[in-house]
Amino acid sequence: MSPPLLKLGAVLSTMAMISNWVSQTLPSLVGLNTTRITTSDTLTQISPKEGWQVYSSAQDPDGRCICTVVAPEQNLCSRDAKSRQLRQLLEKVQNMSQSIEVLNLRTQRDFQYVLKMETQMKGLKAKFRQIEDDRKTLMTKHFQELKEKMDELLPLIPVLEQYKTDAKLITQFKEEIRNLSTVLTGIQEEIGAYDYEELHQRVLSLETRLRDCMKKLTCGKLMKITGPITVKISGTRFGAWMTDPLASEKNNRVWYMDSYTNNKIVREYKSIADFVSGAESRTYNLPFKWAGTNHVVYNGSLYFNKYQSNIIIKYSFDTGRVLAQRSLEYAGFHNVYPYTWGGFSDIDLMADEIGLWAVYATNQNAGNIVISQLNQDTLEVLKSWSTGYPKRSAGESFMICGTLYVTNSHLTGAKVYYSYSTKTSTYEYTDIPFHNQYFHISMLDYNARDRALYAWNNGHQVLFNVTLFHVIKTDDDT
């Protein structure tokens, strides 16, 4: 029971005690229950319900005044107006108390629900704040990526503008060729209608202009690798095959070197067709065994790594003699720093539009790749670049326009993962996938004349086409 109800109960209990005391004690105090009234007057019947009334008065022998009174009838269950009001008030208070208890229970339950909702609201608020922060971070990241893309695309604008100019030029060339073809057709019908010398000069002029246009295509950046085209299936799992990038257009000889060690036999074919059919034109017996599969034919000579050494050999196909040999200082050999597939591939010799290169690793460079440009006659190192890419982590590598491109594996799923520019002495990580169809590449070299990659893929001789991004020189370029 709440404190107000306790107070009300105490009041009612006190009133009941007072009423009981009045009904029991007051008559004895006034002598109503012990003093016998003796009076000569006739006893008048007085209704007890009429309240307190004096019946008679007298004086006792001691001189005290004695009053005889009639007390009203005492009934604790009387239904007078005040008792009824008090009882009604008590009932109302009790009803209010019950209502307050019910309200209190509901309030406690609602309070717990509010506390729970408050906790959930705080959690949601925190989540919304986190979402807002994440959204801002994500938007910032996306905007940064878009900005970087735009920065990459901005240099393309002048190139594209030049392409538009060259497209117009090519359209003019096509129109002139069409006109000349019409003229040549007409000559068959009317001999002497045109001056032959004049026509010949127009053809030469057109040819010169076309060649000048082609010369404007400078070295490009590798953008894409497509293929492979399977040329032949032959030999062991490891080997090398190649053509000479400096040979004339009519010279399409192919050289074939099976295995990565314990061999000195080089087979020559006059053309790709003869290579496919197996029609050898000549066989060379080298004075030394080779190591690895990373040989290169350049300007009529074969460059290879002598077995169990860091010595480079230059061998002439025309004379059948060794023209030069030189030790590649500090270069690891005999599976100290090979590519991931092993095979004594420590020293990789290659050629591109710029010249002859050697790719290897040294202890001084902590086993990371070193690129050296070589003098093709003396094999002297002209200049070297130290990269930060571990040689033993590379699958294969090749040079295009003075940039070394490194694959991340020799197995399936391989891609060009890293490149190092000798022009700027900088590197970048790339993502140029290519289809390793036969799952194990042990030789991958670029041929600048064919604009193709020659590969030995698990006993398959294959070709990959490359797409280069070219910058066209204009007459304003210095």
The 8 nearest C-alpha neighbors of each residue, nearest first, counted from 0:
[[1, 4, 5, 2, 96, 3, 93, 100],
 [0, 2, 4, 3, 5, 96, 6, 99],
 [1, 3, 5, 4, 6, 0, 7, 8],
 [4, 2, 6, 5, 1, 7, 0, 8],
 [5, 3, 7, 6, 2, 1, 8, 0],
 [4, 6, 2, 8, 3, 7, 9, 1],
 [5, 7, 9, 3, 4, 8, 2, 10],
 [8, 6, 4, 10, 9, 5, 3, 11],
 [9, 7, 5, 11, 6, 10, 4, 12],
 [8, 10, 6, 12, 7, 11, 13, 5],
 [11, 9, 7, 13, 8, 12, 14, 6],
 [12, 10, 14, 8, 13, 9, 15, 7],
 [11, 13, 9, 15, 14, 10, 8, 16],
 [14, 12, 16, 10, 15, 11, 9, 17],
 [15, 13, 17, 11, 16, 12, 18, 10],
 [14, 16, 18, 12, 13, 17, 19, 11],
 [15, 17, 13, 19, 14, 18, 20, 12],
 [18, 16, 14, 20, 15, 19, 21, 13],
 [19, 17, 15, 21, 16, 20, 14, 22],
 [18, 20, 16, 22, 17, 21, 15, 23],
 [21, 19, 17, 23, 24, 18, 22, 16],
 [22, 20, 18, 25, 19, 24, 23, 17],
 [21, 23, 19, 20, 73, 24, 18, 25],
 [22, 24, 20, 21, 25, 19, 26, 27],
 [25, 23, 20, 27, 21, 26, 22, 28],
 [24, 26, 28, 21, 27, 23, 22, 29],
 [27, 25, 31, 29, 28, 24, 30, 32],
 [28, 26, 30, 29, 25, 24, 32, 31],
 [29, 27, 25, 26, 30, 24, 31, 32],
 [28, 30, 26, 27, 31, 25, 66, 67],
 [31, 29, 27, 34, 33, 28, 32, 26],
 [32, 30, 26, 29, 27, 33, 34, 67],
 [31, 33, 30, 27, 26, 34, 35, 29],
 [34, 32, 30, 31, 35, 27, 26, 29],
 [35, 33, 30, 31, 36, 32, 67, 29],
 [34, 36, 37, 33, 31, 32, 30, 67],
 [35, 37, 34, 38, 67, 55, 31, 54],
 [38, 36, 35, 39, 40, 34, 57, 55],
 [39, 37, 40, 36, 41, 55, 42, 57],
 [38, 40, 41, 37, 42, 36, 55, 57],
 [39, 41, 38, 42, 37, 43, 55, 54],
 [40, 42, 43, 39, 38, 44, 37, 55],
 [43, 41, 40, 44, 54, 38, 39, 45],
 [42, 44, 41, 45, 54, 40, 46, 55],
 [45, 43, 42, 46, 47, 54, 41, 69],
 [44, 46, 43, 47, 69, 49, 52, 54],
 [47, 45, 48, 49, 44, 71, 50, 72],
 [48, 46, 71, 72, 49, 45, 70, 50],
 [49, 47, 71, 46, 50, 72, 70, 45],
 [48, 50, 47, 46, 71, 51, 45, 52],
 [49, 51, 71, 48, 70, 47, 52, 72],
 [50, 52, 70, 71, 69, 68, 49, 53],
 [53, 51, 69, 68, 54, 50, 70, 49],
 [54, 52, 68, 67, 55, 69, 66, 51],
 [53, 55, 68, 67, 52, 69, 56, 66],
 [56, 54, 67, 53, 66, 57, 68, 38],
 [55, 57, 66, 65, 67, 64, 54, 58],
 [58, 56, 65, 64, 66, 59, 55, 63],
 [57, 59, 64, 63, 62, 65, 60, 56],
 [58, 60, 62, 63, 61, 64, 57, 65],
 [61, 59, 62, 58, 63, 64, 57, 65],
 [62, 60, 59, 63, 58, 64, 65, 57],
 [61, 63, 59, 60, 58, 64, 65, 57],
 [64, 62, 59, 58, 61, 65, 60, 57],
 [63, 65, 58, 57, 66, 62, 59, 56],
 [64, 66, 57, 56, 58, 63, 67, 59],
 [67, 65, 56, 55, 68, 64, 57, 53],
 [66, 68, 55, 54, 53, 56, 65, 31],
 [69, 67, 53, 54, 52, 66, 70, 51],
 [68, 70, 52, 51, 53, 54, 71, 67],
 [71, 69, 51, 47, 50, 68, 72, 52],
 [72, 70, 47, 50, 48, 51, 73, 49],
 [71, 73, 47, 48, 74, 70, 50, 22],
 [72, 74, 22, 71, 75, 77, 70, 18],
 [75, 73, 77, 76, 72, 22, 78, 19],
 [76, 74, 77, 73, 18, 19, 15, 78],
 [77, 75, 74, 78, 82, 79, 73, 83],
 [76, 78, 74, 75, 79, 82, 73, 83],
 [79, 77, 83, 82, 76, 80, 81, 75],
 [78, 80, 82, 81, 77, 83, 84, 76],
 [79, 81, 83, 82, 84, 78, 85, 77],
 [80, 82, 84, 83, 79, 85, 78, 86],
 [83, 81, 85, 84, 79, 80, 86, 78],
 [82, 84, 86, 80, 81, 85, 78, 87],
 [85, 83, 81, 87, 82, 86, 88, 80],
 [84, 86, 88, 82, 83, 87, 81, 89],
 [87, 85, 89, 83, 88, 84, 82, 90],
 [88, 86, 84, 90, 89, 85, 83, 91],
 [87, 89, 85, 91, 86, 90, 84, 92],
 [88, 90, 86, 92, 87, 91, 85, 93],
 [91, 89, 93, 87, 92, 88, 94, 86],
 [92, 90, 94, 88, 93, 89, 95, 87],
 [91, 93, 95, 89, 90, 94, 96, 88],
 [92, 94, 96, 90, 95, 91, 89, 97],
 [95, 93, 91, 97, 96, 92, 90, 98],
 [94, 96, 92, 98, 93, 97, 99, 91],
 [95, 97, 93, 99, 94, 98, 92, 100],
 [98, 96, 100, 94, 99, 95, 101, 93],
 [99, 97, 95, 101, 100, 96, 102, 94],
 [98, 100, 102, 96, 97, 101, 103, 95],
 [101, 99, 103, 97, 98, 102, 96, 104],
 [102, 100, 98, 104, 103, 99, 105, 97],
 [103, 101, 99, 105, 100, 104, 106, 98],
 [102, 104, 100, 106, 101, 105, 99, 107],
 [105, 103, 101, 107, 106, 102, 108, 100],
 [104, 106, 108, 102, 107, 103, 109, 101],
 [105, 107, 103, 109, 104, 108, 110, 102],
 [108, 106, 110, 104, 105, 109, 103, 111],
 [107, 109, 105, 111, 110, 106, 104, 112],
 [110, 108, 112, 106, 111, 107, 105, 113],
 [109, 111, 107, 113, 112, 108, 106, 114],
 [110, 112, 114, 108, 113, 109, 115, 107],
 [113, 111, 109, 115, 110, 114, 116, 108],
 [114, 112, 116, 110, 115, 111, 117, 109],
 [115, 113, 117, 111, 112, 116, 110, 118],
 [114, 116, 112, 118, 113, 117, 111, 119],
 [115, 117, 113, 119, 118, 114, 120, 112],
 [116, 118, 114, 120, 115, 119, 113, 121],
 [119, 117, 121, 115, 116, 120, 122, 114],
 [120, 118, 122, 116, 121, 117, 123, 115],
 [119, 121, 117, 123, 122, 118, 116, 124],
 [120, 122, 124, 118, 119, 123, 117, 125],
 [123, 121, 119, 125, 120, 124, 126, 118],
 [124, 122, 126, 120, 125, 121, 127, 119],
 [123, 125, 121, 127, 122, 126, 120, 128],
 [124, 126, 128, 122, 123, 127, 129, 121],
 [127, 125, 123, 129, 128, 124, 130, 122],
 [126, 128, 130, 124, 129, 125, 123, 131],
 [127, 129, 125, 131, 126, 130, 124, 132],
 [128, 130, 126, 132, 127, 131, 133, 125],
 [131, 129, 127, 133, 132, 128, 134, 126],
 [130, 132, 134, 128, 129, 133, 127, 135],
 [131, 133, 129, 135, 134, 130, 136, 128],
 [134, 132, 136, 130, 135, 131, 137, 129],
 [135, 133, 137, 131, 136, 132, 130, 138],
 [134, 136, 138, 132, 133, 137, 139, 131],
 [135, 137, 133, 139, 134, 138, 140, 132],
 [138, 136, 134, 140, 139, 135, 133, 141],
 [137, 139, 141, 135, 140, 136, 134, 142],
 [138, 140, 136, 142, 137, 141, 135, 143],
 [139, 141, 137, 143, 138, 142, 136, 144],
 [142, 140, 138, 144, 143, 139, 137, 145],
 [141, 143, 145, 139, 144, 140, 138, 146],
 [142, 144, 146, 140, 141, 145, 139, 147],
 [145, 143, 141, 147, 146, 142, 148, 140],
 [144, 146, 148, 142, 143, 147, 149, 141],
 [147, 145, 143, 149, 144, 148, 142, 150],
 [146, 148, 150, 144, 149, 145, 143, 151],
 [149, 147, 145, 151, 146, 150, 144, 152],
 [148, 150, 152, 146, 151, 147, 153, 145],
 [151, 149, 147, 153, 148, 152, 146, 154],
 [152, 150, 148, 149, 153, 147, 154, 155],
 [153, 151, 149, 155, 150, 154, 148, 156],
 [152, 154, 155, 150, 151, 156, 149, 157],
 [155, 153, 156, 152, 157, 151, 158, 150],
 [156, 154, 158, 152, 153, 157, 159, 151],
 [155, 157, 159, 158, 154, 153, 160, 152],
 [158, 156, 160, 159, 155, 161, 154, 153],
 [159, 157, 155, 161, 160, 156, 162, 470],
 [160, 158, 162, 156, 161, 157, 155, 163],
 [159, 161, 157, 163, 158, 162, 156, 164],
 [162, 160, 164, 158, 159, 163, 165, 157],
 [163, 161, 159, 165, 164, 160, 166, 158],
 [164, 162, 166, 160, 161, 165, 159, 167],
 [163, 165, 161, 167, 162, 166, 168, 160],
 [164, 166, 168, 162, 167, 163, 169, 161],
 [167, 165, 163, 169, 168, 164, 162, 170],
 [166, 168, 170, 164, 165, 169, 171, 163],
 [167, 169, 165, 171, 166, 170, 172, 164],
 [168, 170, 172, 166, 171, 167, 165, 173],
 [171, 169, 167, 173, 168, 172, 166, 174],
 [170, 172, 174, 168, 169, 173, 175, 167],
 [173, 171, 169, 175, 170, 174, 176, 168],
 [174, 172, 176, 170, 171, 175, 177, 169],
 [173, 175, 171, 177, 172, 176, 170, 178],
 [176, 174, 178, 172, 177, 173, 179, 171],
 [177, 175, 179, 173, 178, 174, 180, 172],
 [178, 176, 174, 180, 175, 179, 173, 181],
 [177, 179, 175, 181, 176, 180, 174, 182],
 [180, 178, 182, 176, 181, 177, 175, 183],
 [181, 179, 183, 177, 182, 178, 176, 184],
 [182, 180, 178, 184, 179, 183, 185, 177],
 [181, 183, 179, 185, 180, 184, 186, 178],
 [184, 182, 186, 180, 185, 181, 179, 187],
 [185, 183, 181, 182, 186, 187, 180, 188],
 [184, 186, 182, 188, 187, 183, 189, 181],
 [187, 185, 189, 183, 190, 188, 184, 182],
 [186, 188, 185, 184, 189, 190, 183, 182],
 [189, 187, 186, 185, 190, 184, 192, 183],
 [190, 188, 186, 192, 187, 185, 191, 193],
 [189, 191, 186, 192, 187, 188, 193, 185],
 [190, 192, 193, 189, 194, 186, 195, 187],
 [191, 193, 189, 190, 186, 194, 185, 195],
 [194, 192, 191, 195, 198, 186, 190, 197],
 [193, 195, 197, 196, 198, 191, 192, 199],
 [196, 194, 198, 197, 199, 193, 191, 200],
 [197, 195, 199, 198, 194, 200, 201, 193],
 [196, 198, 200, 199, 194, 195, 201, 193],
 [197, 199, 195, 201, 196, 200, 194, 202],
 [200, 198, 196, 202, 197, 201, 195, 203],
 [199, 201, 203, 197, 202, 198, 204, 196],
 [200, 202, 204, 198, 199, 203, 205, 197],
 [203, 201, 205, 199, 200, 204, 206, 198],
 [202, 204, 200, 206, 205, 201, 207, 199],
 [205, 203, 201, 207, 202, 206, 200, 208],
 [204, 206, 202, 208, 203, 207, 201, 209],
 [207, 205, 203, 209, 204, 208, 202, 210],
 [208, 206, 204, 210, 209, 205, 203, 211],
 [207, 209, 211, 205, 210, 206, 212, 204],
 [208, 210, 212, 206, 211, 207, 205, 213],
 [211, 209, 213, 207, 212, 208, 206, 214],
 [212, 210, 208, 214, 213, 209, 207, 215],
 [211, 213, 209, 210, 215, 214, 208, 216],
 [214, 212, 210, 215, 211, 216, 209, 208],
 [215, 213, 211, 216, 212, 210, 217, 472],
 [214, 216, 472, 471, 213, 212, 217, 211],
 [217, 215, 471, 214, 213, 469, 470, 218],
 [216, 218, 215, 470, 469, 219, 471, 472],
 [219, 217, 400, 469, 216, 220, 470, 352],
 [218, 220, 469, 468, 467, 217, 221, 400],
 [219, 221, 468, 467, 222, 469, 218, 400],
 [222, 220, 467, 223, 466, 468, 219, 465],
 [221, 223, 467, 466, 220, 468, 431, 224],
 [222, 224, 466, 465, 221, 431, 225, 467],
 [225, 223, 465, 433, 464, 466, 463, 226],
 [226, 224, 464, 463, 227, 465, 433, 223],
 [227, 225, 463, 228, 464, 434, 224, 462],
 [226, 228, 463, 462, 461, 229, 225, 434],
 [227, 229, 462, 461, 226, 230, 463, 464],
 [228, 230, 461, 231, 460, 227, 462, 459],
 [231, 229, 461, 460, 228, 275, 462, 232],
 [230, 232, 460, 229, 275, 459, 233, 461],
 [233, 231, 459, 458, 460, 234, 230, 229],
 [234, 232, 458, 459, 231, 235, 460, 236],
 [233, 235, 458, 257, 236, 232, 238, 258],
 [236, 234, 458, 237, 258, 257, 233, 238],
 [235, 237, 458, 457, 234, 238, 258, 456],
 [238, 236, 258, 235, 441, 259, 458, 457],
 [237, 239, 257, 258, 292, 256, 259, 455],
 [238, 240, 256, 292, 455, 442, 255, 257],
 [241, 239, 255, 254, 256, 253, 238, 453],
 [240, 242, 254, 253, 453, 255, 239, 243],
 [241, 243, 253, 252, 244, 254, 296, 251],
 [242, 244, 296, 246, 297, 245, 298, 241],
 [245, 243, 448, 446, 246, 447, 242, 297],
 [246, 244, 298, 243, 297, 247, 448, 299],
 [247, 245, 243, 244, 250, 298, 248, 251],
 [248, 246, 250, 249, 245, 251, 244, 243],
 [247, 249, 250, 246, 251, 448, 245, 244],
 [250, 248, 247, 251, 246, 252, 270, 269],
 [251, 249, 247, 248, 246, 252, 269, 270],
 [252, 250, 270, 249, 269, 253, 242, 248],
 [251, 253, 269, 270, 268, 250, 242, 254],
 [254, 252, 242, 268, 267, 241, 270, 269],
 [255, 253, 267, 241, 240, 266, 242, 268],
 [254, 256, 240, 266, 265, 239, 267, 257],
 [257, 255, 239, 265, 238, 240, 266, 258],
 [256, 258, 238, 234, 239, 255, 235, 237],
 [259, 257, 238, 237, 260, 235, 256, 262],
 [258, 260, 291, 292, 290, 238, 342, 237],
 [261, 259, 290, 262, 258, 289, 291, 288],
 [262, 260, 288, 263, 289, 259, 258, 290],
 [261, 263, 288, 260, 264, 289, 258, 259],
 [262, 264, 288, 285, 284, 287, 265, 289],
 [265, 263, 284, 283, 262, 285, 266, 256],
 [266, 264, 283, 256, 282, 255, 284, 263],
 [267, 265, 282, 255, 254, 281, 283, 264],
 [266, 268, 254, 281, 280, 253, 279, 282],
 [269, 267, 279, 253, 280, 274, 252, 270],
 [270, 268, 252, 280, 273, 251, 253, 267],
 [271, 269, 252, 251, 273, 272, 268, 253],
 [270, 272, 274, 273, 275, 253, 251, 269],
 [271, 273, 275, 270, 274, 276, 269, 277],
 [274, 272, 278, 276, 270, 275, 271, 277],
 [275, 273, 271, 277, 272, 276, 268, 278],
 [274, 276, 272, 273, 277, 231, 271, 230],
 [275, 277, 273, 274, 278, 272, 271, 279],
 [278, 276, 274, 275, 273, 279, 268, 272],
 [279, 277, 273, 276, 274, 280, 268, 275],
 [280, 278, 268, 281, 267, 277, 266, 273],
 [281, 279, 268, 267, 269, 278, 282, 266],
 [280, 282, 267, 279, 266, 283, 268, 265],
 [283, 281, 266, 265, 267, 284, 264, 280],
 [284, 282, 265, 264, 285, 266, 281, 319],
 [283, 285, 264, 263, 265, 286, 282, 287],
 [284, 286, 263, 287, 283, 264, 288, 265],
 [285, 287, 284, 288, 263, 321, 320, 314],
 [288, 286, 285, 263, 289, 305, 306, 262],
 [289, 287, 263, 262, 306, 261, 305, 260],
 [288, 290, 306, 305, 304, 260, 287, 303],
 [291, 289, 306, 260, 304, 343, 259, 305],
 [292, 290, 259, 344, 343, 342, 293, 260],
 [291, 293, 259, 239, 238, 294, 442, 344],
 [292, 294, 347, 348, 291, 442, 344, 295],
 [295, 293, 303, 348, 302, 292, 347, 296],
 [294, 296, 302, 349, 301, 348, 297, 293],
 [297, 295, 301, 243, 300, 302, 299, 242],
 [298, 296, 243, 300, 299, 295, 245, 301],
 [297, 299, 245, 300, 243, 246, 296, 244],
 [298, 300, 297, 316, 315, 296, 243, 301],
 [301, 299, 315, 314, 297, 296, 298, 316],
 [300, 302, 296, 314, 313, 295, 315, 303],
 [303, 301, 313, 295, 312, 294, 296, 314],
 [304, 302, 294, 312, 311, 305, 289, 301],
 [305, 303, 311, 290, 289, 310, 312, 306],
 [304, 306, 289, 310, 308, 290, 311, 288],
 [305, 307, 290, 289, 288, 308, 304, 260],
 [308, 306, 333, 305, 332, 290, 309, 343],
 [307, 309, 310, 306, 305, 332, 333, 304],
 [308, 310, 326, 327, 332, 330, 311, 304],
 [309, 311, 326, 325, 308, 305, 304, 327],
 [310, 312, 304, 324, 325, 303, 305, 326],
 [313, 311, 324, 303, 302, 323, 304, 314],
 [312, 314, 302, 323, 322, 321, 301, 324],
 [313, 315, 321, 301, 300, 322, 320, 312],
 [316, 314, 300, 319, 317, 318, 320, 321],
 [315, 317, 319, 318, 300, 299, 314, 301],
 [318, 316, 315, 319, 299, 300, 320, 314],
 [319, 317, 320, 315, 316, 314, 321, 322],
 [320, 318, 316, 315, 317, 314, 321, 283],
 [319, 321, 318, 315, 314, 322, 316, 317],
 [322, 320, 314, 313, 323, 315, 312, 319],
 [321, 323, 313, 314, 320, 315, 324, 312],
 [324, 322, 313, 321, 312, 377, 325, 378],
 [325, 323, 312, 311, 313, 310, 378, 326],
 [324, 326, 310, 311, 378, 327, 323, 312],
 [325, 327, 310, 309, 328, 311, 324, 308],
 [328, 326, 309, 330, 310, 325, 329, 311],
 [327, 329, 330, 326, 309, 361, 310, 325],
 [330, 328, 361, 331, 327, 362, 363, 360],
 [331, 329, 361, 328, 360, 327, 309, 359],
 [332, 330, 335, 361, 336, 360, 345, 329],
 [331, 333, 345, 335, 334, 309, 308, 330],
 [332, 334, 343, 307, 335, 345, 308, 331],
 [335, 333, 343, 337, 336, 332, 345, 341],
 [334, 336, 332, 331, 333, 337, 345, 343],
 [337, 335, 345, 334, 391, 331, 390, 360],
 [338, 336, 345, 344, 334, 341, 391, 343],
 [337, 339, 391, 393, 394, 340, 341, 344],
 [338, 340, 394, 391, 341, 392, 393, 337],
 [339, 341, 338, 342, 409, 394, 441, 337],
 [342, 340, 337, 338, 339, 343, 344, 334],
 [341, 343, 344, 291, 259, 340, 334, 337],
 [344, 342, 291, 334, 333, 345, 290, 341],
 [345, 343, 291, 337, 342, 346, 338, 341],
 [344, 346, 337, 336, 332, 343, 359, 334],
 [347, 345, 359, 344, 358, 348, 357, 304],
 [346, 348, 293, 358, 357, 359, 349, 345],
 [347, 349, 357, 294, 293, 356, 295, 358],
 [350, 348, 356, 295, 355, 357, 347, 444],
 [351, 349, 355, 354, 356, 398, 295, 297],
 [350, 352, 353, 399, 447, 354, 398, 400],
 [351, 353, 400, 447, 354, 399, 350, 218],
 [354, 352, 351, 400, 401, 355, 350, 399],
 [353, 355, 350, 351, 352, 356, 372, 373],
 [354, 356, 350, 373, 372, 349, 375, 351],
 [357, 355, 372, 349, 373, 371, 348, 350],
 [358, 356, 348, 371, 347, 370, 349, 372],
 [357, 359, 370, 347, 369, 346, 348, 371],
 [358, 360, 346, 369, 368, 345, 330, 347],
 [361, 359, 368, 366, 369, 367, 330, 331],
 [362, 360, 330, 366, 363, 364, 329, 331],
 [361, 363, 365, 364, 366, 360, 329, 331],
 [362, 364, 361, 365, 366, 329, 360, 367],
 [363, 365, 361, 362, 367, 366, 385, 360],
 [366, 364, 362, 367, 363, 361, 360, 389],
 [365, 367, 360, 361, 362, 364, 389, 390],
 [368, 366, 389, 388, 390, 360, 365, 364],
 [367, 369, 360, 390, 386, 359, 388, 389],
 [368, 370, 385, 360, 359, 384, 358, 386],
 [371, 369, 358, 384, 383, 357, 385, 368],
 [372, 370, 383, 357, 382, 356, 380, 373],
 [371, 373, 356, 381, 382, 380, 355, 383],
 [374, 372, 380, 378, 355, 381, 379, 356],
 [373, 375, 378, 379, 376, 377, 381, 380],
 [374, 376, 378, 373, 377, 355, 354, 379],
 [377, 375, 374, 378, 323, 322, 379, 313],
 [376, 378, 379, 374, 375, 323, 324, 325],
 [379, 377, 374, 373, 375, 376, 325, 380],
 [378, 380, 374, 377, 373, 381, 325, 375],
 [381, 379, 373, 382, 372, 371, 378, 374],
 [382, 380, 372, 373, 379, 374, 383, 371],
 [381, 383, 372, 371, 380, 384, 373, 370],
 [382, 384, 371, 370, 372, 385, 369, 381],
 [385, 383, 370, 369, 386, 371, 421, 382],
 [386, 384, 369, 368, 370, 383, 364, 387],
 [387, 385, 368, 388, 369, 367, 384, 419],
 [386, 388, 367, 389, 368, 385, 364, 369],
 [387, 389, 367, 386, 368, 390, 392, 393],
 [390, 388, 367, 392, 391, 366, 368, 387],
 [389, 391, 368, 367, 392, 393, 336, 338],
 [390, 392, 338, 339, 389, 393, 337, 336],
 [393, 391, 389, 390, 339, 394, 338, 407],
 [394, 392, 407, 338, 390, 391, 395, 406],
 [393, 395, 408, 409, 406, 339, 407, 338],
 [396, 394, 406, 393, 405, 338, 443, 409],
 [397, 395, 405, 404, 406, 443, 403, 394],
 [396, 398, 444, 404, 403, 445, 443, 399],
 [399, 397, 403, 402, 351, 401, 404, 445],
 [400, 398, 402, 351, 401, 403, 397, 445],
 [401, 399, 218, 352, 402, 351, 353, 398],
 [400, 402, 399, 421, 398, 353, 420, 403],
 [403, 401, 420, 399, 398, 419, 400, 421],
 [402, 404, 398, 419, 418, 397, 420, 405],
 [405, 403, 418, 396, 397, 417, 398, 402],
 [406, 404, 396, 417, 415, 395, 416, 418],
 [407, 405, 415, 394, 416, 414, 395, 408],
 [406, 408, 394, 393, 416, 413, 414, 415],
 [409, 407, 394, 413, 410, 406, 393, 339],
 [408, 410, 394, 440, 439, 413, 395, 340],
 [411, 409, 439, 438, 408, 413, 412, 440],
 [412, 410, 438, 435, 413, 409, 439, 436],
 [413, 411, 410, 414, 435, 434, 432, 408],
 [414, 412, 408, 411, 407, 410, 409, 406],
 [415, 413, 432, 406, 431, 416, 433, 407],
 [416, 414, 406, 431, 405, 430, 417, 432],
 [415, 417, 429, 406, 430, 407, 428, 414],
 [418, 416, 428, 405, 429, 404, 427, 415],
 [417, 419, 404, 403, 426, 427, 405, 428],
 [418, 420, 426, 403, 402, 425, 421, 427],
 [421, 419, 402, 422, 424, 425, 423, 426],
 [420, 422, 424, 423, 401, 402, 419, 384],
 [421, 423, 420, 424, 401, 402, 425, 419],
 [422, 424, 425, 421, 420, 426, 419, 402],
 [425, 423, 421, 420, 422, 419, 426, 384],
 [426, 424, 423, 420, 419, 427, 421, 422],
 [425, 427, 419, 418, 420, 424, 428, 417],
 [428, 426, 418, 417, 429, 419, 425, 416],
 [427, 429, 417, 416, 418, 430, 426, 415],
 [428, 430, 416, 417, 431, 427, 415, 418],
 [429, 431, 416, 415, 432, 414, 428, 417],
 [432, 430, 415, 414, 429, 223, 433, 416],
 [433, 431, 414, 415, 430, 413, 434, 224],
 [432, 434, 414, 224, 435, 225, 413, 431],
 [433, 435, 436, 226, 227, 432, 412, 225],
 [436, 434, 411, 438, 437, 433, 413, 412],
 [435, 437, 434, 438, 227, 411, 456, 439],
 [438, 436, 435, 456, 457, 439, 459, 411],
 [437, 439, 411, 410, 435, 436, 440, 457],
 [440, 438, 410, 457, 456, 409, 437, 441],
 [441, 439, 456, 409, 442, 455, 457, 410],
 [440, 442, 237, 455, 456, 439, 238, 409],
 [441, 443, 455, 454, 440, 292, 239, 293],
 [442, 444, 454, 453, 395, 452, 397, 396],
 [445, 443, 453, 397, 452, 454, 446, 442],
 [444, 446, 452, 451, 397, 453, 447, 398],
 [445, 447, 451, 449, 448, 244, 450, 452],
 [448, 446, 450, 351, 449, 244, 352, 445],
 [449, 447, 244, 450, 446, 245, 451, 243],
 [448, 450, 451, 446, 447, 244, 452, 445],
 [449, 451, 447, 448, 446, 465, 464, 452],
 [452, 450, 464, 449, 446, 463, 465, 445],
 [451, 453, 445, 463, 444, 462, 446, 454],
 [454, 452, 462, 444, 443, 461, 445, 451],
 [455, 453, 443, 442, 461, 456, 460, 462],
 [456, 454, 460, 442, 459, 441, 440, 239],
 [455, 457, 440, 459, 439, 458, 437, 454],
 [456, 458, 236, 439, 459, 437, 440, 455],
 [457, 459, 236, 235, 456, 233, 234, 232],
 [460, 458, 232, 456, 457, 455, 231, 461],
 [459, 461, 455, 231, 230, 454, 232, 229],
 [460, 462, 229, 230, 454, 228, 227, 459],
 [463, 461, 453, 228, 227, 452, 454, 451],
 [464, 462, 227, 226, 452, 451, 225, 224],
 [463, 465, 451, 225, 224, 226, 452, 462],
 [466, 464, 224, 223, 451, 225, 467, 463],
 [467, 465, 223, 222, 221, 224, 468, 464],
 [468, 466, 221, 219, 220, 222, 469, 465],
 [467, 469, 219, 220, 222, 221, 466, 470],
 [470, 468, 219, 467, 216, 217, 471, 218],
 [469, 471, 217, 216, 472, 158, 219, 468],
 [472, 470, 216, 215, 469, 217, 473, 158],
 [473, 471, 215, 476, 470, 474, 216, 217],
 [472, 474, 475, 476, 471, 215, 161, 477],
 [473, 475, 476, 472, 477, 215, 471, 212],
 [474, 476, 473, 477, 472, 471, 161, 215],
 [477, 475, 473, 474, 472, 471, 215, 470],
 [476, 475, 474, 473, 472, 215, 471, 217]]
